[in-house]
Amino acid sequence: AAGNQVQRQIFQELSQQYGIESVACFAMTPSPAWPRGPFISRSQKEGSIAFIGYLNLPVIKHIIFALRLLAHLIIYRPQLCFQYNSYLFENFALLLYRWYCRDSALAIIIQDIHVSVGKSLLSKAGLRSHSERISLRFAKRFDMIVPISSAIIKDFHLAPSKCMVFQGGVTEFAVKVMNGQEQTLTAV
């Protein structure tokens, strides 16, 4: 999926900047929940990217993934954790990791937001929207927030001092910025 491609690109750039042995990537294989997708999403490796396996049931897959992610982080003890997009259980796991390993830092790239106004809390869209809002509250506790627009900062009351806007999203523009070919990154 497109998100996976962006994550691969971010991982590739970080690996080139810091060396492949210094960078680890843990990801969730995108898959519709069972019965539309497989019942179990198995762990697999794609080069240095580890796709953590999970039981592919709605909500449960995110809880299992977050717990397994936390275990991986405790084992690898990274100094900096980058999260691509904001997810309730994953954000909580990262905050727990930072509490456990106090010298680590957390950064989050916020590109996709799924917040619906006026949806019933008992509907799928309403639950997703509520979960997204809570995840963004957790994201406020991260050390650095990289949203794709200033509107995200305003709409979700993010601290401008923690934010650096990637105008238009994490795309080829971001690669140019990371490689020093582009100097139009705006701090908010």
matplotlib code that plots the C-alpha trace (Angstrom):
import matplotlib.pyplot as plt

x = [0.0, 1.0, 1.7, 4.0, 5.9, 6.3, 7.5, 10.0, 11.3, 11.7, 13.5, 15.8, 16.7, 17.3, 19.5, 21.5, 21.9, 22.8, 24.0, 21.8, 23.1, 21.9, 18.3, 15.6, 12.1, 9.1, 5.9, 2.4, 1.6, -1.5, -4.4, -8.1, -9.3, -10.5, -12.7, -11.8, -8.1, -6.1, -6.9, -3.3, -0.7, 2.6, 5.8, 8.2, 11.3, 11.9, 15.6, 16.0, 12.3, 10.5, 6.8, 5.5, 2.8, -0.6, -4.0, -5.9, -9.2, -10.5, -8.9, -7.2, -4.6, -3.6, -3.4, -1.3, 0.9, 1.5, 2.4, 4.8, 6.3, 6.9, 8.7, 10.9, 11.7, 12.7, 15.0, 16.6, 16.5, 16.5, 17.4, 15.0, 11.6, 9.8, 6.1, 4.4, 0.8, -1.0, -2.5, -3.9, -2.3, 1.0, 1.3, 0.6, 3.3, 5.8, 5.0, 5.4, 8.8, 10.0, 8.9, 10.9, 13.9, 14.0, 16.9, 14.9, 13.1, 9.8, 8.9, 5.8, 4.9, 1.2, 0.1, -3.3, -6.0, -9.4, -11.6, -15.3, -17.6, -21.1, -20.7, -22.2, -19.7, -21.1, -20.5, -17.2, -16.4, -17.3, -15.0, -12.2, -12.6, -12.7, -9.6, -7.8, -8.6, -7.2, -4.1, -3.5, -3.7, -1.0, 1.0, 1.1, 3.5, 6.0, 9.2, 8.8, 5.7, 5.9, 2.5, 1.8, 0.2, -0.2, -3.9, -3.3, -1.4, -4.3, -7.1, -5.7, -4.1, -0.5, 2.3, 3.9, 7.3, 7.3, 6.1, 7.9, 5.7, 6.4, 4.3, 2.3, 3.3, 6.1, 6.9, 9.8, 10.0, 10.9, 13.6, 15.2, 15.0, 16.6, 19.4, 20.0, 18.8, 15.9, 15.9, 12.3, 11.3, 9.3, 9.4, 6.1]
y = [0.0, 3.6, 4.0, 1.1, 2.6, 5.9, 3.9, 2.0, 5.3, 6.9, 3.7, 3.8, 7.4, 6.9, 3.9, 5.9, 8.8, 6.7, 3.3, 0.2, -1.4, 1.7, 1.6, -0.9, -0.9, -2.6, -2.5, -3.9, -5.7, -3.8, -6.3, -6.0, -7.7, -11.3, -12.6, -10.3, -10.8, -13.7, -14.8, -14.6, -12.2, -14.0, -12.2, -11.8, -9.9, -7.9, -7.0, -5.0, -4.3, -6.7, -7.1, -8.1, -10.8, -10.5, -12.1, -10.3, -9.3, -5.8, -3.8, -6.9, -6.8, -3.3, -4.3, -7.4, -5.4, -2.7, -5.2, -7.0, -3.7, -2.7, -6.0, -5.4, -1.9, -3.1, -5.6, -3.3, -0.1, 2.5, 6.1, 7.5, 6.0, 7.3, 6.6, 6.9, 8.2, 8.2, 5.0, 4.7, 1.5, 2.0, 5.5, 4.2, 1.5, 4.1, 6.3, 3.2, 2.5, 6.1, 5.8, 2.6, 3.9, 7.6, 8.6, 7.7, 10.3, 9.9, 11.5, 11.1, 11.9, 12.7, 12.3, 10.5, 11.5, 9.8, 12.0, 12.1, 14.8, 13.8, 10.0, 7.8, 6.5, 3.0, 3.1, 1.8, 5.4, 6.8, 4.4, 5.0, 8.8, 8.6, 6.3, 8.7, 11.7, 9.9, 8.8, 12.4, 13.4, 10.8, 12.2, 15.5, 13.9, 13.0, 15.0, 16.0, 16.1, 16.3, 17.0, 17.6, 21.0, 23.9, 23.1, 19.9, 21.8, 24.2, 21.7, 19.3, 21.8, 20.5, 22.5, 24.5, 24.4, 20.6, 20.7, 20.8, 20.9, 18.8, 20.8, 18.5, 15.3, 12.8, 12.5, 13.0, 16.5, 14.9, 12.8, 16.0, 17.7, 14.7, 14.7, 18.4, 19.2, 21.3, 24.0, 25.0, 23.0, 25.3, 25.2, 26.3]
z = [0.0, -0.4, 3.4, 3.3, 0.4, 2.3, 5.4, 3.2, 1.8, 5.3, 6.4, 3.4, 4.0, 7.7, 6.9, 4.4, 6.9, 10.0, 8.6, 8.2, 11.5, 13.4, 12.1, 12.8, 11.4, 12.9, 10.8, 10.6, 7.4, 6.0, 5.7, 6.0, 9.2, 9.1, 7.4, 4.4, 5.2, 6.7, 10.3, 11.3, 9.8, 10.2, 11.2, 8.3, 7.3, 4.3, 4.4, 7.6, 8.0, 10.4, 9.9, 13.3, 13.2, 14.8, 15.1, 12.4, 14.2, 14.4, 17.3, 18.7, 15.9, 17.0, 20.7, 19.8, 17.5, 20.1, 22.8, 20.5, 19.3, 22.9, 23.5, 20.4, 21.6, 25.1, 23.5, 20.9, 23.1, 20.3, 21.2, 18.7, 17.7, 14.6, 14.3, 10.9, 11.4, 14.7, 16.2, 19.7, 20.9, 19.1, 20.5, 24.0, 23.5, 22.5, 25.5, 27.7, 26.1, 26.7, 30.3, 30.6, 28.6, 29.7, 27.4, 24.3, 22.1, 20.2, 16.8, 14.9, 11.2, 10.9, 7.3, 7.5, 9.9, 10.0, 12.2, 11.3, 12.8, 13.9, 13.6, 16.3, 18.7, 18.2, 14.5, 12.9, 11.7, 15.1, 16.9, 14.5, 14.8, 18.6, 18.6, 16.3, 18.5, 21.6, 19.6, 18.7, 22.4, 23.1, 20.1, 21.9, 24.4, 21.7, 21.5, 17.8, 15.6, 11.9, 10.4, 6.7, 7.3, 9.8, 9.8, 11.7, 14.4, 14.8, 14.5, 17.0, 19.4, 18.9, 20.5, 17.7, 19.5, 19.0, 15.3, 12.0, 9.0, 5.9, 3.5, 1.3, 3.1, 3.2, -0.5, -2.9, -1.4, 2.0, 0.4, -1.1, 2.3, 4.0, 1.4, 1.8, -1.8, -0.6, 2.0, 2.3, 5.4, 7.6, 11.4, 13.0]

ax = plt.figure().add_subplot(projection="3d")
ax.plot(x, y, z, "-o")
ax.set_aspect("equal")
plt.show()
